[in-house]
Amino acid sequence: MSNTSKSSPGYRLPRLLLPQPGTDLRRWAVIACDQYTSEPDYWQRVAAEVGDAPSTLQLIFPEVYLERPDARARIEAIQQTMRRYLADGLFAEHAGSVYVERRLGSRVRRGLMLELDLEHYDYSAESTSLIRPTEGTMVARLAPRIAVRSGAELELPHILVLLDDPEDTVIGPLAAQRASLAPLYDTELMLGGGHVSGFAVDAARGRQVEQALAALGEPAACARRYGLPDGSPPMLFAMGDGNHSLATAKSIWERVKREVGPDHPCRWALVEVVNLYDESLTFEPIHRLLFGVTVDLRAALRQEFGDKLTVTDIPTGAAMRRRLRELPPQRQAAGLVAQGGRFAVIEIADPPSSLAVGTLQPFIDRLVETGGAGSVDYVHGDETLERLAQAPGCVGFHIGTVGKGELLKRVVREGPLPRKTFSMGEADEKRFYVEARRIR
């Protein structure tokens, strides 16, 4: 069966470009572009570390700069640098998958590089495709990413995709045989990012991966796994991090596929696949940080939710987080962080959504739309939220997250969760760019 036929299994083993031996990988690899979006000083430190060395920093658009007036010039520079790096021979080609180990303190996250078939991905709220979003997609956020990718020669992946593989049949055998895999790269990562290593997956082990994926995605097995009727559409791959990047690739493919034909490389997107049950994998909340707040936020919440709202002042951030952890799961709650070290826990009775983020996000959206706040950012990390919310005109919402065990079952049964519901780990645990792939 051809991987480019309509009956493709939804993925293929990748054809990669890796930095040539001798490249300073510490300066080559930088963190995902959608991290530290409210902390330009982080990206300034990245630029200082990189200096004039070849680096993926020159091949991505850190989203902290999206609103800058030089955005178009930055995109043109990225695309020119891609062409120059290719012409200068900075890459070595590699055919076949890569087994990846990311060391995060005492933990090791294990992953596998694959190319996903965008014909099998639908990011709509009604998606029943083989590759599915776990959260809602903000279509407005795709435009700048489309601008970067549309004229690009290369893609660099920060996408992490989840496999629901409790027996660890896909990645586990590779981890067990790590000592016999040929090393491809190995480096410490800058600014507290830990360590990453990549190993070649040979043809025989690649076939074993394909067999394990076929068994995992078998429709009857999927139906049993999620308690669905026989004949339900299977889900094999679920988005973990990088949903908007995959949605960008999908949008471009839909635009061009009639012109370029089914075998074009932009039909595919390079991702790292990880097992939902990987012991290192932690699910962290994504908080909301409002800028330019011009209203009494507590009064606005009271107007929105009426007598269903309870607000309890809490003396410290640590006490607020402890109170949220101690509340029973049927009590829907979130934290409120304001300038001057003011903390509170808000509870909402009879909420319109089963998750606090689903209840609060429409309120936040309307607040921005009506001018009660200037903008909203999506922040990783409790301490980061509490620090940033101390700035004048800012207010933070401390949001909880869905548990790992119920995540994919909820997605299959109810559809994508509200946008920006969870994050796989803290900001410095996100994927660093190492590999690239041609998309033209």
C-alpha positions in Angstrom: 0.0 0.0 0.0 1.4 3.4 -1.0 1.7 5.9 1.8 0.4 8.6 -0.5 -2.8 6.8 -1.5 -6.1 7.6 0.0 -5.9 4.4 2.0 -2.7 5.5 3.7 -2.4 4.5 7.4 -2.3 8.2 8.4 1.5 8.4 8.8 4.8 7.4 7.2 8.4 7.0 8.4 10.1 10.4 7.9 12.7 11.8 5.5 14.7 14.2 7.7 17.3 16.8 7.5 19.7 16.9 10.5 22.4 19.4 11.3 25.8 18.2 9.9 28.2 16.6 12.3 30.3 19.3 14.0 27.4 21.7 14.4 27.2 23.3 17.8 23.9 21.7 18.8 23.6 23.6 22.0 23.3 26.8 20.0 21.5 25.1 17.1 18.5 23.9 19.2 16.0 26.4 20.6 12.6 26.0 22.3 9.2 26.0 20.6 8.3 29.4 19.1 5.0 29.6 21.1 6.7 29.6 24.5 7.6 32.6 26.7 5.2 34.8 24.7 5.0 37.4 27.5 8.7 37.2 28.4 10.8 38.9 25.7 13.9 38.8 28.0 13.9 35.0 27.5 14.2 35.3 23.8 16.9 38.0 24.2 18.9 35.6 26.2 18.4 32.9 23.5 19.8 35.4 20.9 22.8 36.1 23.1 23.5 32.4 23.5 23.2 31.8 19.8 25.3 34.7 18.6 26.2 34.3 14.9 26.2 30.5 15.0 23.9 28.4 12.7 20.7 28.0 14.7 17.1 27.1 14.4 16.5 30.5 16.0 17.0 31.9 12.5 14.4 29.5 11.0 11.4 30.1 13.3 9.3 33.1 14.3 9.1 33.4 18.1 5.5 34.5 18.8 6.6 37.1 21.3 7.4 39.2 18.2 4.2 38.6 16.3 2.8 42.1 17.0 6.1 43.9 16.1 6.0 46.2 13.0 8.9 44.2 11.4 6.9 41.0 11.3 6.9 40.8 7.5 10.7 41.5 7.3 11.3 38.8 9.9 9.3 36.2 7.9 11.3 37.1 4.7 14.6 36.7 6.7 13.5 33.3 8.0 12.7 32.1 4.5 16.0 33.5 3.1 18.0 31.8 5.9 16.3 28.5 5.1 17.5 28.7 1.5 21.0 29.8 2.5 21.4 26.9 5.0 20.3 24.5 2.3 22.7 26.0 -0.2 25.5 26.0 2.2 25.1 22.3 3.0 24.4 22.7 6.7 22.1 19.7 6.7 22.6 15.9 6.3 19.8 13.8 5.0 18.4 10.9 7.1 15.8 8.4 5.9 13.8 6.6 8.6 12.4 7.4 12.0 14.3 8.7 15.0 13.9 7.6 18.6 14.2 10.6 20.8 15.0 10.8 24.5 14.5 14.1 26.3 16.0 14.2 29.8 14.2 16.6 32.1 15.9 16.4 35.5 15.5 12.8 36.7 12.7 12.1 34.1 13.2 10.9 30.5 10.5 11.6 27.9 10.6 9.0 25.0 9.3 9.8 21.6 9.4 8.8 17.9 9.6 11.0 14.9 6.9 10.4 12.2 5.3 12.3 9.3 1.5 12.5 9.7 -0.8 12.5 6.7 -2.8 15.7 6.7 -5.5 14.0 4.7 -6.3 12.2 7.9 -6.5 15.3 10.1 -9.6 17.4 10.8 -9.3 20.1 13.4 -13.0 21.1 13.5 -15.0 20.6 16.6 -16.9 17.7 15.0 -13.7 15.9 14.0 -13.9 12.1 13.8 -10.6 11.8 11.9 -7.8 9.3 12.6 -5.7 12.3 13.8 -7.7 14.6 16.1 -7.3 17.8 18.0 -7.6 17.6 21.8 -8.5 21.3 22.1 -10.4 23.9 20.1 -8.4 25.6 17.4 -8.3 29.4 17.3 -8.5 30.0 13.5 -7.4 33.6 13.9 -4.0 32.4 15.2 -3.3 30.6 12.0 -2.7 33.6 9.8 0.9 34.5 10.9 1.9 30.8 11.0 0.5 30.4 7.4 2.5 33.4 6.3 5.7 31.8 7.6 5.1 28.3 6.2 3.6 29.4 2.8 7.0 30.4 1.4 9.2 28.2 3.5 11.5 25.5 2.2 11.6 23.7 5.5 9.4 22.8 8.5 10.8 22.4 11.9 8.5 20.5 14.4 7.6 21.4 17.9 4.5 19.3 17.6 4.0 16.5 20.2 1.3 14.0 19.4 -0.2 11.5 21.8 -0.6 7.7 21.4 -3.1 6.0 23.8 -0.8 2.9 24.2 -1.1 1.5 27.8 1.0 -1.5 26.9 3.7 0.6 25.4 3.8 -1.4 22.2 5.1 1.3 19.8 7.9 3.2 21.6 8.7 0.8 24.5 10.5 -1.8 22.3 12.8 1.0 20.9 13.6 2.2 24.4 14.5 -1.4 25.5 16.8 -1.7 22.5 18.4 1.8 22.9 21.9 0.5 23.3 21.8 -1.1 19.8 20.5 2.0 18.0 22.9 4.2 16.1 23.2 7.7 17.7 22.4 10.7 15.5 22.6 13.6 17.9 23.2 14.3 21.6 23.3 17.7 23.3 22.6 19.7 26.4 19.9 22.3 25.8 20.2 26.0 26.6 18.6 27.9 29.5 17.6 25.0 31.6 16.0 22.9 28.8 17.7 19.6 29.9 19.2 17.2 27.4 18.1 15.6 24.1 19.4 12.6 22.2 18.3 11.1 18.9 18.8 7.5 17.6 18.3 6.0 14.2 15.4 3.5 13.8 16.6 1.0 11.2 14.3 -0.6 8.6 13.5 -3.8 10.6 12.5 -1.8 13.7 10.6 0.6 11.5 8.5 -2.3 10.3 7.9 -3.3 13.9 6.7 0.2 14.6 4.3 0.1 11.7 2.9 -3.3 12.9 2.3 -2.0 16.4 0.6 1.2 15.1 -1.7 -0.9 12.9 -2.8 -2.9 15.9 -3.3 0.1 18.0 -5.4 1.9 15.4 -7.6 -1.1 14.5 -11.2 0.2 14.6 -12.6 -2.6 16.9 -9.7 -2.1 19.3 -10.3 1.7 19.5 -14.0 1.1 20.1 -13.3 -1.2 23.0 -10.7 1.2 24.4 -13.2 4.0 24.7 -16.4 2.1 25.2 -17.9 3.1 21.8 -20.2 1.1 19.5 -18.6 -1.1 16.9 -18.0 0.8 13.7 -17.1 4.1 15.4 -14.3 6.0 13.6 -11.0 5.2 15.2 -8.6 7.8 16.7 -4.9 6.8 16.5 -3.1 10.1 17.0 -4.3 12.9 19.3 -2.7 16.3 19.5 -0.7 17.1 22.6 1.3 20.2 21.9 1.4 22.2 18.7 -2.2 21.9 17.5 -2.1 25.3 15.7 1.1 24.3 13.9 -0.6 21.2 12.6 -3.7 23.1 11.7 -1.5 25.6 9.8 0.0 22.7 7.8 -3.5 21.4 7.1 -4.8 24.7 5.9 -1.9 25.1 3.4 -2.3 21.6 2.2 -6.0 22.2 1.5 -5.2 25.3 -0.5 -2.6 23.7 -2.7 -3.3 20.0 -3.1 -5.3 20.3 -6.3 -2.4 22.1 -7.9 0.5 20.0 -6.6 -0.9 16.5 -6.5 -1.1 13.8 -3.8 2.6 13.1 -3.6 3.7 16.6 -2.6 5.8 16.8 0.6 3.5 19.4 2.1 0.8 16.7 2.4 2.8 15.6 5.5 3.8 17.2 8.8 6.7 16.1 10.9 5.9 15.4 14.5 7.2 13.6 17.6 4.8 10.9 18.9 4.8 10.2 22.6 2.8 7.7 24.7 0.2 9.2 26.9 1.3 6.8 29.6 5.0 7.8 29.4 6.0 8.2 33.1 7.7 11.5 32.4 4.6 13.1 30.8 2.9 15.6 33.1 -0.1 17.6 32.2 0.0 21.2 33.4 -2.7 23.9 33.2 -2.5 26.9 30.9 -3.4 30.0 32.8 -5.0 33.2 31.5 -3.3 36.6 31.9 -5.4 39.7 31.1 -3.7 42.9 30.1 -5.1 46.4 30.1 -8.0 45.6 32.5 -10.2 48.6 32.8 -13.1 47.2 34.8 -13.7 45.9 38.4 -13.1 42.2 37.5 -14.9 40.9 40.5 -18.0 43.0 39.7 -17.8 41.8 36.0 -17.7 38.2 37.2 -20.6 38.8 39.5 -22.6 40.3 36.6 -21.7 37.3 34.5 -22.5 34.5 37.0 -24.8 36.1 39.5 -25.5 34.2 42.7 -23.7 31.1 41.3 -20.4 32.9 42.0 -18.5 32.6 45.3 -15.3 34.6 45.8 -13.0 33.7 48.7 -9.9 35.9 49.4 -6.8 33.9 50.1 -3.6 35.4 51.7 -0.9 33.9 49.4 -0.4 32.2 46.1 0.7 29.0 47.8 -2.5 29.0 49.9 -4.6 29.6 46.8 -3.1 26.7 45.0 -3.5 24.5 48.0 -7.2 25.5 48.3 -7.8 24.6 44.7 -6.2 21.2 45.1 -8.3 20.4 48.2 -11.6 21.2 46.6 -13.6 18.2 45.6 -13.7 17.6 41.8 -17.5 18.4 41.5 -16.8 22.0 42.8 -15.7 24.0 39.8 -13.1 26.6 40.8 -10.2 28.8 39.6 -7.8 31.2 41.1 -7.7 34.9 40.7 -4.4 36.8 40.9 -4.2 40.6 40.9 -1.7 43.4 41.5 -0.6 44.0 45.0 -0.4 40.3 45.9 -4.1 39.8 46.0 -5.3 36.2 45.6 -8.7 34.7 45.6 -10.5 31.4 44.8 -13.7 31.7 42.7 -16.3 28.9 42.6 -19.1 28.6 40.1 -22.2 26.5 40.9 -24.2 24.8 38.2 -21.5 25.8 35.5 -22.3 25.8 31.8 -19.2 23.6 31.0 -17.8 20.5 32.7 -14.4 22.3 32.9 -13.6 25.6 34.6 -11.7 26.7 31.4 -14.8 26.1 29.4 -16.9 28.2 31.8 -14.4 31.1 32.0 -13.1 31.4 28.5 -16.4 32.9 27.0 -16.4 35.4 29.8 -12.8 36.4 29.1 -13.4 36.6 25.3 -16.4 38.9 25.9 -14.4 41.0 28.3 -11.7 41.6 25.6 -14.3 42.2 22.9 -16.2 44.8 24.9 -13.0 46.7 26.0 -13.0 45.6 29.6 -9.5 44.2 28.9 -7.0 44.9 26.2 -5.8 41.4 25.4 -5.3 37.9 26.9 -2.2 35.7 26.9 -1.9 32.0 27.7 0.7 31.4 30.4 2.5 28.3 31.5 3.6 28.0 35.1 2.1 29.0 38.4 4.9 31.2 39.5 5.1 32.9 36.1 1.4 33.8 36.2 1.7 35.2 39.7 4.7 37.3 38.8 3.3 38.7 35.5 -0.1 39.4 37.1 1.6 41.9 39.4 2.0 44.4 36.6 -0.3 47.4 36.4 -3.6 46.6 34.6 -3.1 42.9 34.7 -5.2 40.1 36.2 -4.4 36.4 36.1 -6.8 33.4 36.1 -5.2 30.3 37.6 -6.8 27.4 35.7 -6.8 23.7 36.5 -6.4 21.0 33.9 -8.0 17.7 32.9 -6.4 14.5 34.3 -4.2 12.4 32.1 -6.4 9.3 32.5 -9.6 11.0 31.3 -8.1 13.2 28.6 -8.5 11.1 25.4 -11.7 9.4 26.5 -13.3 12.8 26.9 -12.0 13.9 23.5 -13.4 10.8 21.8 -16.7 11.0 23.5 -17.3 14.8 23.7 -15.0 16.3 21.0 -12.1 18.8 21.5 -11.7 20.4 24.9 -11.9 24.2 25.2 -8.8 25.9 23.6 -5.7 26.1 25.6 -7.0 23.7 28.3 -3.7 21.9 29.2 0.0 21.8 28.4 2.3 18.8 28.5 4.8 20.0 31.1 6.1 23.4 32.0 7.5 25.9 29.4 11.1 24.7 29.6 10.0 21.1 29.0 8.6 21.9 25.5 10.1 20.5 22.4 13.4 22.0 21.1 13.9 22.2 17.4 16.6 19.8 16.1 15.3 18.1 13.0 13.9 19.7 9.8 12.1 18.4 6.7 11.7 19.8 3.2 8.1 20.9 2.4 8.7 22.2 -1.2 
